[in-house]
Amino acid sequence: MILTSASPATLLQRLSAAAQWLTSPLLPDDYLGLINPLWGAGELCGRVEAVDAETSDAATLVIRPGRGWVTHRPGQWIRIGVDIDGRRHWRTFSLSSAPGRSDGRVTVTVKAVRGGLVSDYLVRSTAPGTVLRLGLPEGAFVLPEPPPPRLLFVTAGSGITPVMAMLDGLRLDNADGPDVILVHSAPTPADVIFGRRLRNLAARWPRLRLHERHTRSEGRLRPADLARLCPDWTERSLWACGPPAMLDDIAAHWTGPADRLHVERFSLVPTAAGPGGRVRFTRSGREAEAGGETPLLAVGESAGVLMPSGCRMGICYGCVARLRTGQVRDVRTGQVHGEVGDMIQTCVSVAAGPVEIEL
Amino acid sequence: MPATFHSASVDTEEFGRELDKIRDEVLASLGERDAAYIRNLIAVQRKLELGGRALLFASWLPPAWAAGTAALAVAKILENMEIGHNVLHGQWDWMRDPKIHSATWEWDMASPADQWKHSHNFVHHTWTNVLGKDRDIGFSAMRISPEQPWHPIYLAQPFYNALLALFFEYGIAIYDVELERIPSGKKDPKEALTQLRAVLAKIRRQIVKDYVAFPLLAGPAFLPVLLGNLTANMARNVWGHTIIFCGHFPEGAEVFTEDRLESETRGEWYLRQLLGSCNIDGGRLFHIMSGNLSHQIEHHLFPDLPSNRYAEIAPRVRALCERFGLPYTSGSLARQAGSVWRRVLRLALPGPGRPAAGEPPARTLEAAA
């Protein structure tokens, strides 16, 4: 007698394979999703359960992730897909909650960017109950385990969001816990995202020192200010998240070891343009003429190609696709590159002559 | 046959520009309402299918059998026509939802989506009603236009048209493999074999699902469930066959010769689509059940516009045709289907005689100078 005890996972797989004979050509997920979109594993979803205003233009979305969610590390971001006017848009947002909340929920905190379609929609038009598409947590802007003894966070605007998740995860109440300095910039005290929470934390835990920089009255934070607020700043492990100018300043003045400086960029500064070319998407058979300033991602989207996408600023690699022929220009650097089979980031690549993309 | 339509006096390019305007307006206004339409429809279809199959489990009760079979047939028709056909046309690609996209969709039809997209979206919609190019004219098996030369085999076409109606999905699947192009060397037999294997794999899954798995799950109701599923599949086949044949083959639909394709302009393309298609009149529910192929004219003019918009633009297209003095063929289902069957029966026999000298064998349309 041969009896093999199948593990629950393989048993589930077998059941699902058997169920596929009943649901073909669809998947069992497609029917489960009718009852609750969070049950399907094929497409990770999350339901917004609350929207809490943080400032006049920022809000925290409390999201219950569905089946297939993987616990994140504080500081990581996720891709969020949201349907606006019937069209799906993907963007990346940092998770602002510490992992492993007892209610199983996570939060992202979004600041409505001027002219930003998705951020504005999430902050102002998202009601509890909305189902969002989610990507899995990604990103290397995280604290090591265990955290270093002396930390410095330098943030501005919504750059506080990944750091909030880190602070929540740090054992600030522990006497042996790390020594933490947070320098955060915002236009006015009212614009500080998590302002009250941060001030409360700093008041309660002496191991956390908070310096708020109100840029409307005090001007932008300079590396010299940093040295004044925190004389040992280059001896600490530094996590910085904010606008490019601030990050560039910090990187230029950093004299500590390179592996102790961690930077998360939230925006794209295109520099280069060129003549463009004809773009062919080989799998869908669609073609379009592309200017030298339009990213291949946008070219494909307007041609009706199912383009994977994410941050749209060259960070998340959610948009990579295989290059079949031709070369592309990286809009951030102007560098023309590409060999057959390269995986290129379509959101920051423009055609440099005729191009074929495997999509 | 109606009097021959002469388009030489029509400003084809202006007609085309007017149609482009309608198209641009619809594209610019696509939004939440349209997305909600297709999402709701898909949800309704899936619930109907689940409900139908659940009812069939109680099919030892005759009313349950009838209701279950009817629900399943309606679900299968919706799945094929208003959802599958239109999603595969890319009508909903603008939503950028990978779950409702022409690149990822697969349907409950013997034709694998990829093969069908080629033979339908490309071959048929590009070369609509061009003899020798559009294989959909009589589906390469029937004489549906007097311009096709007669052959004794067509004597049997009323019989095999009825057979085709019953087994329509298999007919389409085999037809998509283009077997008739192998002898002339236009089709690689190896490619045909690969396609045939894909078709068989799909047929196998469908047969296992409808005729083995669900009947077995029903236990003692094995036979009624099997018969219910068979009836639903056949009802879907006959309905699809009827609607599709009414779209291109009734009286009034025209066929064209290949020389027309040379340097065909956008306006002329629109005109050919218009003259080769026929609408079927009906209410909202009928249009949905026909996959909006009852708006065959609008569908052929704008194959990638979402089908829920066809009814809205139909009056405008019709008014445009009136303004340009162009025919807009439309009739009730009974009239159009009757017309199709009259053609199938009449053209099974030789003739009608060649057109009078001086008249072209098939209409050759020229743009207005």
Interface residues (C-beta under 8 A of the other chain):
Chain A: W21 L22 S24 P25 L26 D30 Y31 L34 E43 D83 D85 G86 R87 R88 H89 R283 S284 E301 G304 V305 L306 M307
Chain B: L30 G31 E32 R33 D34 A35 A36 A43 R46 K47 L50 G90 D93 W94 M95 R96 D97 P98 K99 H101 A103 T104 E106 W107 D108 K202 R205 Q206 V208 K209 A213 F214 L217 D304
